[in-house]
Amino acid sequence: MKAWKICVLCIIIGLMAVPAVSAEEEHAENSDTEDSPASAGIEYIVSPWVKNSPGTETISSLRSTQYITQGQTITHNVNVGSGVNYLEVDLDWGDTSDSLTLSIYTPSGSKIGTFHDNDDARIRFNIYPPQGYIEQGTWKFKVYGESVSGTEDYTFSVALH
């Protein structure tokens, strides 16, 4: 009986520790576009954003504020050096009636995915390698104005940990 109570307590604590995801991955994409997924590469883990735990050091970060219109794509290149454990990604804009997407590509050309907001004008998550470190080189983050009325300003940031 005591082991059962401990198991239930562990499950409850585990569920409370995981925040809601602030991004939703798109599962279908037109394969005729340049954004079609690469066939090879590491399967990265995309998880809900979690505030840095004490002792987690930010190696470097990029922050950019841009303007985007309907149908426009803006690419942000982020150089990742050695020893990076994970990436913290955040795309934030003001108008919840506008919709942006974020597609992410590794330096070897593999597509991590295309992500949408959950109607809160924000896409925010962490990217972890299944083991070891994040792939070194230039990562591409493509912001696309999926449904934009006029011009939308946004802030994009990536922190390397």
VEXNU-618244 format. One record per residue (C-alpha): residue number from 1; y, z, x; residue in three letters. Coordinates in nm, 3 decimals, always signed. Each point is the difference from the previous one (the first is absolute). Example, Ala and Ser with C-alpha at 12.3 -4.5 7.8 and 13.67 -1.06 7.14 Angstrom:
2
PT resi      yy      zz      xx resn
PT    1  -0.450  +0.780  +1.230  ALA
PT    2  +0.344  -0.066  +0.137  SER
//
This chain:
161
PT resi      yy      zz      xx resn
PT    1  +0.000  +0.000  +0.000  MET
PT    2  +0.241  +0.084  +0.283  LYS
PT    3  -0.051  -0.340  +0.174  ALA
PT    4  +0.081  -0.177  -0.330  TRP
PT    5  +0.334  +0.184  -0.028  LYS
PT    6  +0.091  -0.089  +0.358  ILE
PT    7  -0.084  -0.368  -0.064  CYS
PT    8  +0.217  -0.011  -0.315  VAL
PT    9  +0.285  +0.173  +0.185  LEU
PT   10  -0.020  -0.256  +0.284  CYS
PT   11  +0.013  -0.290  -0.248  ILE
PT   12  +0.303  +0.148  -0.178  ILE
PT   13  +0.186  +0.058  +0.328  ILE
PT   14  -0.086  -0.352  +0.115  GLY
PT   15  +0.138  -0.154  -0.320  LEU
PT   16  +0.320  +0.203  +0.024  MET
PT   17  +0.057  -0.105  +0.362  ALA
PT   18  +0.004  -0.377  -0.072  VAL
PT   19  +0.336  -0.124  -0.138  PRO
PT   20  +0.034  -0.298  -0.235  ALA
PT   21  +0.021  -0.340  +0.168  VAL
PT   22  +0.344  -0.160  -0.007  SER
PT   23  -0.132  -0.351  +0.042  ALA
PT   24  -0.251  -0.220  -0.169  GLU
PT   25  -0.197  -0.268  +0.182  GLU
PT   26  -0.003  -0.348  -0.147  GLU
PT   27  -0.353  -0.136  -0.033  HIS
PT   28  +0.072  -0.368  -0.061  ALA
PT   29  +0.215  -0.233  +0.200  GLU
PT   30  +0.043  -0.375  +0.012  ASN
PT   31  -0.221  -0.122  +0.285  SER
PT   32  +0.220  -0.310  +0.042  ASP
PT   33  +0.283  +0.206  +0.150  THR
PT   34  +0.047  +0.107  +0.360  GLU
PT   35  -0.068  +0.354  -0.117  ASP
PT   36  -0.372  -0.057  -0.044  SER
PT   37  -0.207  +0.274  +0.165  PRO
PT   38  -0.139  -0.045  +0.349  ALA
PT   39  -0.378  +0.006  +0.016  SER
PT   40  -0.050  +0.237  +0.292  ALA
PT   41  +0.141  +0.333  +0.108  GLY
PT   42  -0.017  +0.374  -0.025  ILE
PT   43  -0.019  +0.153  -0.348  GLU
PT   44  +0.297  +0.237  +0.002  TYR
PT   45  +0.025  +0.295  -0.237  ILE
PT   46  +0.306  -0.003  -0.225  VAL
PT   47  +0.057  +0.343  -0.153  SER
PT   48  +0.266  +0.175  -0.204  PRO
PT   49  +0.302  +0.110  +0.199  TRP
PT   50  -0.038  +0.349  +0.140  VAL
PT   51  +0.284  +0.188  +0.166  LYS
PT   52  -0.063  +0.048  +0.373  ASN
PT   53  -0.200  +0.307  +0.077  SER
PT   54  +0.146  +0.248  +0.251  PRO
PT   55  -0.058  -0.121  +0.354  GLY
PT   56  -0.009  -0.369  -0.100  THR
PT   57  +0.243  -0.185  +0.222  GLU
PT   58  +0.190  -0.312  -0.096  THR
PT   59  -0.028  -0.239  +0.296  ILE
PT   60  +0.263  -0.240  -0.133  SER
PT   61  +0.130  -0.139  -0.325  SER
PT   62  +0.174  -0.305  -0.144  LEU
PT   63  +0.242  +0.015  -0.292  ARG
PT   64  +0.167  -0.305  -0.150  SER
PT   65  +0.222  -0.054  -0.304  THR
PT   66  -0.002  -0.353  -0.144  GLN
PT   67  +0.085  -0.201  -0.311  TYR
PT   68  -0.255  -0.217  -0.179  ILE
PT   69  +0.004  -0.245  -0.292  THR
PT   70  -0.259  -0.139  -0.242  GLN
PT   71  -0.276  -0.189  +0.186  GLY
PT   72  +0.135  +0.084  +0.347  GLN
PT   73  -0.225  +0.137  +0.279  THR
PT   74  +0.138  +0.205  +0.288  ILE
PT   75  -0.229  +0.078  +0.293  THR
PT   76  +0.038  +0.318  +0.204  HIS
PT   77  -0.176  -0.003  +0.338  ASN
PT   78  -0.102  +0.336  +0.145  VAL
PT   79  -0.127  +0.029  +0.358  ASN
PT   80  -0.277  +0.259  +0.030  VAL
PT   81  -0.083  +0.128  +0.347  GLY
PT   82  -0.296  +0.202  +0.123  SER
PT   83  -0.103  +0.340  -0.131  GLY
PT   84  +0.119  -0.039  -0.361  VAL
PT   85  -0.223  +0.200  -0.237  ASN
PT   86  +0.144  -0.127  -0.329  TYR
PT   87  +0.293  -0.179  -0.166  LEU
PT   88  +0.220  +0.148  -0.271  GLU
PT   89  +0.140  -0.283  -0.216  VAL
PT   90  +0.285  +0.033  -0.253  ASP
PT   91  +0.172  -0.272  -0.207  LEU
PT   92  +0.264  +0.136  -0.237  ASP
PT   93  +0.251  -0.171  -0.231  TRP
PT   94  +0.232  +0.115  -0.277  GLY
PT   95  -0.062  -0.202  -0.317  ASP
PT   96  -0.331  +0.088  -0.168  THR
PT   97  +0.026  -0.316  -0.214  SER
PT   98  -0.031  -0.211  +0.318  ASP
PT   99  -0.340  -0.043  +0.165  SER
PT  100  -0.069  -0.053  +0.370  LEU
PT  101  -0.334  -0.041  +0.176  THR
PT  102  -0.100  +0.085  +0.356  LEU
PT  103  -0.266  -0.197  +0.192  SER
PT  104  -0.122  +0.138  +0.333  ILE
PT  105  -0.160  -0.189  +0.290  TYR
PT  106  -0.149  +0.135  +0.324  THR
PT  107  +0.084  -0.156  +0.340  PRO
PT  108  -0.331  -0.190  -0.011  SER
PT  109  +0.099  -0.157  -0.333  GLY
PT  110  -0.221  +0.202  -0.236  SER
PT  111  +0.160  +0.082  -0.332  LYS
PT  112  -0.006  +0.368  -0.095  ILE
PT  113  +0.108  -0.080  -0.357  GLY
PT  114  +0.286  -0.071  -0.240  THR
PT  115  +0.145  +0.304  -0.174  PHE
PT  116  +0.214  +0.054  -0.312  HIS
PT  117  +0.202  +0.298  -0.116  ASP
PT  118  -0.113  +0.220  -0.288  ASN
PT  119  +0.321  -0.062  -0.198  ASP
PT  120  +0.191  +0.247  +0.221  ASP
PT  121  +0.168  -0.256  +0.232  ALA
PT  122  -0.190  +0.134  +0.300  ARG
PT  123  -0.307  -0.096  +0.203  ILE
PT  124  -0.102  +0.279  +0.237  ARG
PT  125  -0.327  +0.071  +0.181  PHE
PT  126  -0.168  +0.061  +0.337  ASN
PT  127  -0.227  -0.241  +0.189  ILE
PT  128  -0.283  +0.145  +0.210  TYR
PT  129  -0.256  -0.176  +0.221  PRO
PT  130  -0.364  +0.081  -0.085  PRO
PT  131  -0.029  +0.134  +0.356  GLN
PT  132  +0.211  +0.005  +0.316  GLY
PT  133  +0.356  -0.123  -0.009  TYR
PT  134  +0.210  -0.251  -0.193  ILE
PT  135  -0.025  -0.354  +0.143  GLU
PT  136  +0.267  -0.070  +0.263  GLN
PT  137  +0.238  -0.291  -0.039  GLY
PT  138  +0.242  -0.134  -0.260  THR
PT  139  -0.078  +0.100  -0.360  TRP
PT  140  +0.156  -0.211  -0.278  LYS
PT  141  +0.131  +0.157  -0.320  PHE
PT  142  +0.105  -0.260  -0.260  LYS
PT  143  +0.227  +0.115  -0.281  VAL
PT  144  -0.003  -0.240  -0.296  TYR
PT  145  +0.245  -0.006  -0.291  GLY
PT  146  -0.258  -0.030  -0.276  GLU
PT  147  +0.232  +0.066  -0.293  SER
PT  148  +0.363  +0.050  +0.102  VAL
PT  149  +0.306  -0.034  -0.220  SER
PT  150  +0.289  -0.108  +0.224  GLY
PT  151  -0.017  +0.173  +0.337  THR
PT  152  -0.193  +0.319  +0.081  GLU
PT  153  +0.070  +0.217  +0.304  ASP
PT  154  -0.293  +0.183  +0.153  TYR
PT  155  -0.086  +0.224  +0.291  THR
PT  156  -0.315  -0.063  +0.201  PHE
PT  157  -0.130  +0.242  +0.260  SER
PT  158  -0.311  +0.044  +0.213  VAL
PT  159  -0.066  +0.310  +0.205  ALA
PT  160  -0.258  -0.008  +0.279  LEU
PT  161  -0.193  +0.325  +0.046  HIS
//
